[in-house]
Amino acid sequence: MDTADGLRWAGELTLTRHDPDTGATFIIRVDSVRHGRSAGGTRAARYDSLTDALRDAARLAEAMSLKMAVSNLPMGGGKSVIALPAPRRDLDESTWRHILRLHAENIDRLNGTYWTGPDVNTNSSDMDTLSETTKFVFGRSPGRGGAGSSAHNTAVGVFEAMKATARFAGLGELDGLTVLIQGLGAVGGRLAMLAADAGAHLLVADVNADRLRWAQEFGCRPVDPDAVTSAPCDILAPCALGGLIDDAVAQRLPAAAVVGAANNILAGEHAGEILHERGVLYAPDFVSNAGGAYHLVGHEVLGWDADTVADHTADIGQTLTEVYEISSAGAVPTDAAARDLARRRAEAQP
């Protein structure tokens, strides 16, 4: 169906709410409940317009459905976006807690159709706050009965994806390869340490000077954030916000492969087609960053122990190899191949 934001979206429902006291706008998009209640993190960010926020929520919710399906997890996809009136760091704690309480009320009104967890600019402490109002929350701190942050497991999954991609691309092992990591947050920072331990030469980009100084302590070389898509490397790892690779970037990207933790790395489907035509191996993000879903859904829904979560996360590399084989056999972009695999696995679910 065509939605009010001008985006063609086949999802289940959209909930919106505006709070005039804080200026925050809340969006919850449920993409699918065909294979179980929907789940997806809460992202808090500034947007240029409500249309942009709605579009971002829709794309993120769809990506969650694909992630759940390709990972064989019995849930559907959804996403929350809190469009903030100011950067998160500029909000005082009283205002932020008020915003979280309103968000929790919105989630509770859906009565379990949608569960949330941490995402960009939200963390386990924020999930603890949400849980004071609603029970439909993943990723609370362990002291509050949750599985805690999924950042480490997400990074491990991306690391497994990176290794599988390097091998399939004919680059060999990570030892000696040049890896450029954009974004040294909770996931990107951990990924940098894993790649460095594996012997990769690390280039890193971040707008936070403290993070850059920290990375330089174990041998990473800084790159200007504006030069991320023009700096030569073997593997580019986008670990900040999505949409980094549009058609123009895809045409000139000086990397052999792209493997990152960011959601919706590609700005559009055509960018993936260009990468495919150029022979740049792209790891679809909803496959490579599924370690966080294994951590939260595995622990809090399926009752998995840490070893079982680790085993499933390690299998991300094998799933990605299967995606690459489908892509190669059908001469189709890897994003299309991953969607096909997600569809097959969803159809196979009871």
C-alpha positions as CSV (number, residue, x, y, z in Angstrom):
1,M,0.0,0.0,0.0
2,D,1.1,3.6,-0.5
3,T,1.4,5.3,2.9
4,A,1.1,9.0,3.9
5,D,4.9,9.3,3.9
6,G,5.1,8.5,0.2
7,L,6.7,5.1,0.9
8,R,5.3,1.9,-0.5
9,W,5.1,-0.3,2.6
10,A,3.3,-3.7,3.1
11,G,3.6,-3.7,6.9
12,E,0.9,-4.5,9.4
13,L,0.4,-1.2,11.3
14,T,1.8,2.1,12.3
15,L,1.4,3.9,15.6
16,T,2.3,7.6,15.8
17,R,2.1,10.1,18.7
18,H,3.4,13.6,19.2
19,D,4.1,15.1,22.6
20,P,3.8,18.9,22.6
21,D,5.5,19.3,26.0
22,T,8.8,17.8,24.8
23,G,8.5,18.1,21.1
24,A,9.2,14.4,20.6
25,T,7.3,12.4,18.0
26,F,6.9,8.6,18.5
27,I,6.6,6.0,15.7
28,I,6.1,2.3,16.1
29,R,5.9,0.3,12.9
30,V,5.0,-3.4,12.9
31,D,6.1,-5.0,9.7
32,S,5.0,-8.6,10.3
33,V,3.4,-10.9,12.9
34,R,3.0,-13.9,10.6
35,H,5.6,-15.9,12.5
36,G,5.2,-14.5,16.0
37,R,5.0,-11.2,17.8
38,S,7.1,-8.5,16.3
39,A,10.3,-7.2,17.8
40,G,12.8,-4.4,17.0
41,G,14.8,-1.8,18.8
42,T,14.0,1.7,19.8
43,R,16.0,4.3,17.9
44,A,16.2,7.9,19.2
45,A,17.4,10.5,16.8
46,R,16.7,13.8,15.1
47,Y,15.1,13.8,11.7
48,D,14.6,16.6,9.1
49,S,10.9,15.7,8.8
50,L,8.2,13.4,10.0
51,T,8.3,11.8,6.5
52,D,12.0,10.9,7.0
53,A,11.3,9.4,10.4
54,L,8.4,7.3,9.1
55,R,10.5,6.1,6.2
56,D,13.3,5.1,8.4
57,A,11.0,3.2,10.8
58,A,9.5,1.3,7.9
59,R,12.8,0.3,6.4
60,L,14.1,-0.7,9.7
61,A,11.0,-2.7,10.6
62,E,11.2,-4.6,7.3
63,A,14.9,-5.3,7.9
64,M,13.9,-6.8,11.2
65,S,11.4,-9.2,9.6
66,L,14.1,-10.3,7.2
67,K,16.6,-10.7,10.0
68,M,14.2,-12.9,12.1
69,A,13.4,-15.0,9.0
70,V,16.9,-15.6,7.7
71,S,18.0,-16.3,11.3
72,N,15.2,-18.9,11.9
73,L,13.9,-16.9,14.9
74,P,10.2,-17.3,15.6
75,M,9.3,-13.6,15.6
76,G,8.3,-10.9,13.1
77,G,9.9,-7.5,12.6
78,G,9.1,-4.1,14.0
79,K,10.8,-0.9,14.9
80,S,10.4,2.2,17.1
81,V,11.7,5.6,16.2
82,I,11.6,8.5,18.6
83,A,12.1,11.7,16.6
84,L,13.8,14.0,19.1
85,P,13.6,17.8,19.2
86,A,17.3,18.0,20.0
87,P,20.3,15.7,20.1
88,R,20.0,13.0,22.8
89,R,23.1,14.4,24.6
90,D,21.4,17.8,25.0
91,L,18.3,16.4,26.7
92,D,18.2,16.6,30.5
93,E,17.5,13.3,32.3
94,S,14.1,14.4,33.5
95,T,12.9,15.1,30.0
96,W,14.5,11.9,28.7
97,R,12.7,9.8,31.3
98,H,9.4,11.5,30.5
99,I,10.0,10.7,26.8
100,L,10.7,7.0,27.7
101,R,7.6,6.8,29.9
102,L,5.4,8.0,26.9
103,H,7.1,5.5,24.6
104,A,6.4,2.7,27.1
105,E,2.7,3.7,27.1
106,N,2.7,3.4,23.4
107,I,4.2,0.0,23.4
108,D,1.8,-1.2,26.1
109,R,-1.2,-0.1,24.0
110,L,-0.2,-2.7,21.4
111,N,-0.5,-5.4,24.1
112,G,2.4,-7.6,23.1
113,T,2.1,-7.2,19.4
114,Y,5.4,-5.4,19.5
115,W,8.4,-5.9,21.8
116,T,11.4,-3.5,21.8
117,G,15.0,-3.5,22.8
118,P,18.1,-1.1,22.7
119,D,19.1,0.5,19.4
120,V,20.8,3.8,18.4
121,N,20.9,6.2,21.4
122,T,19.1,3.7,23.8
123,N,20.6,1.2,26.1
124,S,19.9,-1.4,28.8
125,S,19.3,1.3,31.4
126,D,16.6,2.9,29.1
127,M,15.0,-0.5,28.8
128,D,14.9,-0.7,32.6
129,T,13.0,2.5,32.6
130,L,10.6,1.3,29.9
131,S,10.0,-1.9,31.9
132,E,8.6,0.2,34.8
133,T,5.5,0.9,32.6
134,T,5.4,-2.1,30.1
135,K,6.6,-5.7,30.2
136,F,7.1,-5.9,26.5
137,V,10.8,-5.1,26.6
138,F,14.0,-7.0,25.8
139,G,17.6,-6.1,26.8
140,R,17.0,-4.9,30.3
141,S,20.1,-5.0,32.6
142,P,20.8,-8.5,34.1
143,G,19.9,-7.1,37.6
144,R,16.4,-6.3,36.3
145,G,16.0,-9.8,34.8
146,G,17.1,-9.0,31.2
147,A,19.9,-10.3,29.0
148,G,21.8,-7.0,29.0
149,S,23.4,-5.3,26.1
150,S,23.5,-7.2,22.8
151,A,26.4,-5.1,21.5
152,H,29.1,-7.7,22.1
153,N,27.2,-10.5,20.4
154,T,26.3,-8.2,17.5
155,A,30.0,-7.5,17.0
156,V,30.9,-11.1,17.2
157,G,28.4,-11.9,14.5
158,V,29.7,-9.2,12.2
159,F,33.2,-10.5,12.8
160,E,32.1,-14.0,11.7
161,A,30.5,-12.4,8.6
162,M,33.7,-10.5,7.9
163,K,35.8,-13.7,8.0
164,A,33.3,-15.6,5.7
165,T,33.2,-12.7,3.3
166,A,37.0,-12.4,3.1
167,R,37.2,-16.1,2.3
168,F,34.4,-16.1,-0.3
169,A,35.9,-13.0,-2.0
170,G,39.3,-14.7,-2.4
171,L,41.0,-12.4,0.1
172,G,41.9,-15.2,2.5
173,E,42.0,-14.7,6.3
174,L,41.8,-11.3,8.0
175,D,45.4,-11.3,8.9
176,G,47.1,-8.6,6.9
177,L,44.0,-7.2,5.3
178,T,43.1,-3.6,5.6
179,V,39.7,-3.1,7.3
180,L,38.1,0.3,7.6
181,I,35.5,0.6,10.5
182,Q,33.2,3.6,10.4
183,G,31.8,4.2,13.9
184,L,33.5,3.1,17.1
185,G,30.4,2.9,19.3
186,A,29.3,-0.1,21.4
187,V,29.4,-2.5,18.4
188,G,32.0,-0.9,16.2
189,G,34.5,-0.6,19.0
190,R,34.2,-4.3,19.9
191,L,34.5,-5.2,16.2
192,A,37.7,-3.2,15.9
193,M,39.3,-5.1,18.8
194,L,38.3,-8.5,17.3
195,A,39.6,-7.5,13.8
196,A,42.9,-6.2,15.3
197,D,43.3,-9.4,17.3
198,A,42.9,-11.3,14.0
199,G,45.8,-9.4,12.5
200,A,43.9,-6.9,10.3
201,H,45.3,-3.5,9.7
202,L,42.7,-1.1,11.1
203,L,41.6,2.2,9.7
204,V,38.9,3.8,11.9
205,A,36.6,6.8,11.5
206,D,34.5,8.5,14.2
207,V,33.4,12.0,15.1
208,N,34.2,11.3,18.8
209,A,37.8,12.3,19.5
210,D,38.0,10.1,22.7
211,R,37.0,7.0,20.7
212,L,39.7,7.7,18.1
213,R,42.3,8.1,20.8
214,W,41.2,4.9,22.4
215,A,41.5,3.0,19.1
216,Q,44.9,4.5,18.3
217,E,46.2,2.9,21.6
218,F,46.0,-0.5,19.9
219,G,47.3,0.4,16.5
220,C,44.3,1.8,14.6
221,R,44.9,4.6,12.2
222,P,42.3,7.4,12.0
223,V,40.6,8.4,8.8
224,D,38.5,11.6,8.3
225,P,34.8,10.7,8.5
226,D,34.2,12.4,5.2
227,A,36.8,10.1,3.6
228,V,35.3,6.8,4.6
229,T,33.9,6.0,1.2
230,S,37.0,7.1,-0.7
231,A,39.8,5.6,1.4
232,P,41.2,2.4,-0.2
233,C,40.7,-0.8,1.9
234,D,40.0,-4.5,1.5
235,I,36.8,-4.4,3.7
236,L,34.6,-1.4,4.6
237,A,32.7,-1.9,7.8
238,P,29.9,0.7,8.3
239,C,28.9,0.6,12.0
240,A,27.2,4.0,12.3
241,L,23.8,5.0,10.8
242,G,22.5,3.5,7.6
243,G,22.4,4.8,4.1
244,L,26.1,5.2,3.7
245,I,26.3,3.6,0.2
246,D,24.1,5.3,-2.4
247,D,24.4,4.9,-6.2
248,A,27.3,7.4,-6.5
249,V,29.3,5.8,-3.7
250,A,28.7,2.3,-5.1
251,Q,30.1,3.4,-8.4
252,R,33.5,4.5,-7.0
253,L,33.9,2.6,-3.6
254,P,37.6,1.5,-3.4
255,A,36.9,-1.7,-1.4
256,A,36.7,-5.3,-2.2
257,A,33.9,-6.0,0.2
258,V,31.4,-4.3,2.6
259,V,30.5,-5.9,5.9
260,G,29.0,-3.9,8.7
261,A,26.8,-3.6,11.7
262,A,24.7,-0.6,10.6
263,N,21.1,-1.2,9.5
264,N,20.2,-0.4,5.9
265,I,23.8,0.2,4.8
266,L,22.5,0.6,1.2
267,A,20.6,3.8,0.5
268,G,18.6,1.9,-2.2
269,E,18.3,-1.4,-4.0
270,H,20.1,0.0,-7.1
271,A,23.3,0.6,-5.1
272,G,23.4,-3.1,-4.3
273,E,23.1,-3.9,-8.0
274,I,26.0,-1.6,-8.8
275,L,28.2,-3.2,-6.2
276,H,27.3,-6.6,-7.7
277,E,28.2,-5.5,-11.2
278,R,31.5,-4.1,-10.0
279,G,32.4,-7.3,-8.1
280,V,32.3,-5.7,-4.7
281,L,31.0,-8.3,-2.3
282,Y,28.3,-6.9,-0.1
283,A,27.2,-8.7,3.1
284,P,23.5,-7.9,3.6
285,D,23.3,-6.2,7.0
286,F,20.2,-8.1,8.2
287,V,22.3,-11.2,8.0
288,S,25.6,-9.9,9.3
289,N,24.3,-8.0,12.3
290,A,21.9,-10.8,13.5
291,G,24.0,-11.6,16.6
292,G,22.1,-9.0,18.6
293,A,18.8,-10.8,17.8
294,Y,20.3,-14.1,18.8
295,H,21.4,-12.6,22.1
296,L,18.0,-11.0,23.0
297,V,15.5,-13.5,21.5
298,G,17.7,-16.5,22.3
299,H,18.1,-15.6,26.0
300,E,14.8,-14.0,26.7
301,V,12.3,-15.8,24.5
302,L,13.8,-19.2,23.7
303,G,15.6,-19.8,26.9
304,W,19.0,-20.4,25.3
305,D,22.1,-20.5,27.4
306,A,25.3,-18.6,26.5
307,D,26.8,-21.5,24.6
308,T,23.7,-21.9,22.4
309,V,23.6,-18.2,21.6
310,A,27.3,-18.3,20.8
311,D,26.8,-21.3,18.5
312,H,24.0,-19.6,16.5
313,T,26.0,-16.4,16.3
314,A,29.0,-18.4,14.9
315,D,26.7,-19.8,12.2
316,I,26.2,-16.3,10.7
317,G,29.3,-16.9,8.6
318,Q,27.7,-20.1,7.2
319,T,24.4,-18.4,6.5
320,L,26.2,-15.6,4.7
321,T,28.2,-18.1,2.6
322,E,24.9,-19.6,1.6
323,V,23.7,-16.2,0.5
324,Y,26.8,-15.7,-1.6
325,E,26.4,-19.1,-3.2
326,I,22.7,-18.2,-4.1
327,S,23.9,-14.9,-5.5
328,S,26.7,-16.5,-7.6
329,A,24.5,-19.3,-8.9
330,G,21.7,-17.0,-9.9
331,A,23.8,-14.0,-10.9
332,V,21.8,-11.8,-8.7
333,P,22.9,-9.2,-6.1
334,T,23.6,-10.5,-2.6
335,D,20.8,-8.4,-1.1
336,A,18.3,-10.2,-3.4
337,A,19.8,-13.5,-2.6
338,A,19.5,-12.9,1.1
339,R,15.9,-11.9,0.8
340,D,15.3,-15.1,-1.2
341,L,16.9,-17.1,1.6
342,A,14.8,-15.3,4.2
343,R,11.6,-16.1,2.3
344,R,12.5,-19.8,2.0
345,R,13.3,-20.1,5.7
346,A,10.1,-18.2,6.6
347,E,8.0,-20.5,4.5
348,A,9.7,-23.5,6.1
349,Q,8.7,-22.3,9.6
350,P,5.6,-24.1,11.1
